[in-house]
Amino acid sequence: MNILIINKFLYPRGGDAIIALGTGRLLEERGHRVAFWGMDHPLNPEYPLKENFVTQVDYDKPGGILKQLKTASNLIYSREATRKLKKVLLAEKPDIVHLHNFAHQISPSVLDVLKEFEIPSVMTVHDFKLVCAAYSLLVRGRICEKCAGGRHYHCFLNKCAKNSRTKSLLSTAEMYLHHQILHSYDKINFFISPSKFHLNKIGEMGFKGPMVHLPNFVELDGYMPAYASEEDSIVYFGRLIEEKGLLSLLEAMKEIDGITLKILGDGPQREVLEARARNLGLENIQFLGYRTGDDLKNEIKKSKFFILPSLCYENNPRSIIEGFALGKPAVASGIGGIPELVKDQITGLTFRAGDVGDLAAKIKFLVKAPDQVEEMGKRARVYVEEELTADKYYQGLMEIYRQARLS
């Protein structure tokens, strides 16, 4: 089969990109022809189609008024993206297109092109962009579902998009245009939800597209587990952004003695977090920056367990799956799709999202119970081996592709 994978970021920037790239590698290993298309970026590897990638855009970067107007118009409907995708489709002639994240940098305008070329498509839905203009159903650290039923104007009223009235207006306009005027998402044959929670919540919020559940996966050959810890450390690994709840984690670490917290990753909140750690006088925090490959895996393997203190409705976090594959249990917020993975006293412990005291208590409990940590780590690894393998994902994906091509 000839498959085109679309994601705005095509280097391992976050979970969506890692999953999109991993899906491509899996399909190639199984004998399919795979091409990638998305946004140009200096961190991209070499791609055959890069001349037809969408021009790099950073919506957080200031610019002149003309540049800002152009950026705004492309967020809502990108003619560059439609033009370049047409060239790609004519050259590649894919049997199916697998979409991941494309809003804003590429825009839903590309869905019109897929419909015009009569190419079946599926979309893995990594977040809540289908029902929330700001992606996360989170406003200033609190869960918000006011836009349920297509009431997207709440995004503008509450300045949900980066606390900016202008960005919120653009995001609101984009939602109304593509959901209620152009009905762009009706042009996708099937939607893939990695967690049951996410699938149900999207439906509760009013989205009616055909959606199936297929969890994320990990290639186990690249993950040798280490159940015992080499050092007195715990780790967070992932993007440093507000919705991950890292300020709560720093507050909790005030109560933890004898353990070092290693924060692996980068993002817009890094300076805020570093300043907060200094202000709290925390000497047991290390900011190690962005890590990948064996460098990242080795830091996780040396630790006792890992933390995911999210404030938002996580979907099916790749970080948890990777940590489990390395034989480590999790302490994670009991919110969104996380409890589908982190089962209390089995593969880790959950705590009340945003509750610093509860988080600190769960960390203390596991620090004092090394035997239980190892047992939980072993069960976490078994869970991945039984439920989240590449083979199971591939079989499920092939069935979804088959249904999409028949619909």
N, C-alpha and C positions, 0 to 999 in steps of 0.2 A: 504494500500500500504506500502511496505517496502522501506524506502528511506535512502540513505547514503549521508550525507552532508560533503563536503570536504572544509576546509579552513586552511591555514597554521597557523594562530593564532586562538585559541579556547578559549580565554578569552576576555573580552571587551576592546581590545587594540585600536581599531579604528572603523570607520564606517563599513568596510567590515566584521569584526568579529561580531560586534553588529547585523548587518543584518543577517548574517549566523545563529547566535545563535537564534535570534528572529524568523527566518523562521522555525527553528527546533521546537521551542516551539509551534508555531502556528500549525504546522502539527501534533504534538502530541496531542494538544487540540482538533483537528478535528478527532482524532482516528487512525492516522497513526503510524506506528512503525518507529522511527527515530534513526539512529546512527551517531556519529560524528567521523571523522578521520582527523588528521593533524599532527602538530609538537608538540613534547613533550616540556613542559615549566613549570617552577615552579609555575606560576600563574594560570595554568589550574585548573578547578575543577576536581573532580574524574570522569573519563570516563571509561566505561567497556572495550574499545578497546585500552587503553593507552599503553599496552605492545607492541602493533604494531604501535605506533606512530613513525614518523620520528625523529631521534635524533635532539635535539635542536642545532641550528646554529645561530650565530650572525655574519653577514657579515661585521660589522663595528669593530669587535674585532680582534686585531692583534694576530698572532700565529707564530709558527715555519714554516719553508719552507714546510715540509711534510704535516702539517695540512693545510696550505694555498693551496697546490696543490690538496688535497682531497676536500677541500671546493669548489675550482674552478670547479673540475670535476663534483661534485654533483649539482652545479648551472646549468650546461649545461644538464646533464643527470644523474639522481640519481638511481643507481641500488638498493640502500637500499629502496627507496620509492617504486619501482616496486615490490620488493620482499615482502615487508610488506603489500602493498595493495592487492596483490594476496591472502595472508592469510586472510585478512579482507573480501574480496569478497567471498571466499570459506566458511567462517563462517557465514556471514550475508545474503548472497544471495539476494542483493537488487533488487527491480524491476526497480529502476532508481537511478542515481547518480546526485546530484546537486552540481556542483562545484562553488566555489567562487574564492578567490585569492590563487594561488598555485605556482606561478612562484618563482624561486630561491630556497626557503627553501624546497620545495617539488619537483619542476621542472615538465615540461610538459611530462616527461617520463611516468607519470601515465596514460596518454591518450592511450598509446599503450596497457596497461593492460585492460582498459575498452573495447577497440576494440577486444582484444583477447577473453574476456569473453562475448562479444556481449551484453553488458549492455547499454541501452540507457542513454544518459547524456544531461544535460543542464548546462549552465554556466551563472551566473549573473556577468556581466562585470562592475566592480566598477571604473576602471580607463582606461588608454589608452595603457596598456601593449601590447595589440594585434597589435598596430601599432607603438609604441614608446618604445625603449629598456629601457628608463629611466622612464617609467610609465606616466609622467605628461605633455608631450609636453611643458615643461618649462626648459629653460637653463639659469642659473644664473639670475633668475628673469624676463626673457622675454619669451613670447610664441614662440615656434619653431615647425615648421611642415616640416622640411627638409627631414625627413625620409619617407615622403609620397611616395607611389608606391613601397615600399620595399627597399628604399635606406638607409638601416640601418647603412651603414658605416659612416654616419654623426655622429652617437653616438660616435664612436671611434675618429673621427677627432676633434670633439668639446669637448671631455671629459665630456659627458653628465651625466654619472653615477658617482655622487658624486665628480665630478671634478678630477677623477682618470683615468689615461690612462689605467692602468691594469684592473680596474673594468669595464671600458667602452669597452675594447676589449672583455672581457668575455660576457658582455651583448649583444654586437654586434654579437659574434659567436653564442650565444644562439638563437637570432632572425633568423639568416640565417639557422641554423640547423633545427629548428622546423617549420619555415614557408615555406622555399623554398627547403629543402632537404627531411625532414621526413613528411612534411605536417601534423604535429601533430594535429593542430586545426581542420582539416577536419573531425576528428573522433568524434567531439561533434555535437550532433543532432540540438540543438538550443541554441542561445545566447540571454540573456535577458539584455536589456539596460534600466536602470532606468529613463533616460531623453531622450527627443526627440533630443536635441542638441547632446548628446553623440552618439546616433544612427546615426545621419546624419554625424557627423564628422568622425566617424570610417569608414563609407562608403566612404567619400571624400578622406580619407587617403589611401584607396585601399583595405580594408578588405572586403571579399566577402561572409563571412559565413551568414547563415540564422539568422537574428536578429529581435527580437520583443521588443516592448516597454511595460514595466511594472514598474510603479513608486514604490518606497519604501513605507513602511507603518509604522504605530505606533499603539500599543494597547492602545486605549484611556482610558480604565478603570484605567490605572496607571498614568494618567496625568490630574489632576484637575487644571483647569485654574485659574490664578489670574491676572485680567486685570489691577488693580491698583498697583502701586509700593509702597513698604514699606520704601524704602530708596532712596537716590540720588546716584544710581549706575547704571552702564551698564556693560554687561558681554560679554566676549568671552569664549567659551568652546570648547575644542577640542585639537588635537595634536599641540604641539609647534614645528612647522617645517617651513622651509623657504617659501614654496609655499603658506602658509596661509596669508602672507603679514603682519605679526604682527609688523615688524619694521615700516611700514607705519602708522599703528595704533598708535604706541607710538609717532611718529612725530606729528600726528594729535592731540593727547592729550595735546600737548604743548599749543594749542589754546583754550582748554576747561577748564572753571573754575566751581567750585562748584559741580563737578561730579567725582565720583570714578570709575575707570575702574578695574573690577575684572577679572583676567585671570585665568581660571579654566582649568587645564590640565598640561601635562608634555610632554617632548620630547627633542630631541637633541639640539634645539635652546634655551632652557630655560636660560642657563648661559649668552648667548649673549644678550638675551632680558633684563635680569635683569641688566646686566652691562650698556646697552644702557639707560635704565630708570634712573639709577643712574647718568650717564653722562649728561643726559638732565635735571637733577634736578627735576624729576617728583615725587611729593609726593602723587599724586592722583592715583597711580597704586598699586594694590595688586596682588601678585602672590600666589595663594592659592593651587597650586598643583593639583594632580589628584583627582577628585571627581566622585562619582558614586551614583546611586540610589537616595534616598530621599535627601541626602546631596547635590547632584548636582541640583536636581529639586528645592529645596528650595532657593538656591542662585539665580537661574534664576527667580523664582517667585517674589523675593524681588526687582528685578531690574526693570528699566523702559523699556528697550529693549535690544536686543543682537546684536552683531557685527560679521560679517564674511567678513574680508577684503582680500579675496583670490586673489593671482596673477595668479593662474592657472585656467584652464578650469574645474571647479567643475562639477560633474555629477548630482546627485540628493541628496544633502547633508542631511544626517540624522540629523545633528545638527539643521538645519533650521526646519525640520519637528517636532522635539522635542520642539523647542522653540515655534513654532506656537501652538502645542498642549497644551502648558502651558499658552497660551493667550498673548504671547509677539510678537510684530512685530520685523522685522529685518532691520538693515542697512547693506547692503551687496554689494559686487562688482557686477556690471552688466555684468558678464562674464560667459561663459559656460551655464550650465543648471540652474543657479541661477535665472534668470529672469522668468523662468517657475513657480517658487514658489513665489519669492518676486516681487510683482507687485506694481509699484510706486503709492503711495498715497492710496493703497488698503490694502496690507499686510505688507507694509514697504516702504523703500526707497533704491534705488540702486545708486551707484556712480561709477565713472570711475576707474577701477582697477589700483592701484598704485598712484592715484592722491590724495596726502595728503590734498590739499586745498579743494577738492570736498568732501572728507570723513569728514573733520572737519566741513564743512558747513552743511552737512546732519545731523551730530550728534547735532550740535547747534540748527538746526531747530526743531528736535524732542524734545530736552530738553525743549524748550520753548513752546511746544504744547502738554501738558499732555492729553488734551481731545482727540486730534487726535491720540495720542499714544494708548489710551484705545480703540478707535474705530477700529484702525488698528489691534490691538490685538484680538478683537472680530471677525473681518473678517478673520484673520489668523486661528483662532480656527475653524470657520465654514468651511473654505476651507479644513482643514484636515478632519473634520467630514464628508464632502461630497465626497472628492476625494481620500483620502489616508488612508482609514480604512483597518483593518485586513481582513474583509469580502471581500472587493473588490480585495485585493491582493490575497487572497486564491483562489477566483474564477478564476482569471487570471492565477495563477500558475497551477491550476489543468488542465486548458485547454492546457497550454504549455506542461505539463507532458504528457497529452493524445496524443498530436501531436508528441512528441518525441518518444513515444512508438510505434506509428504507422509508423514512418518514417524509 
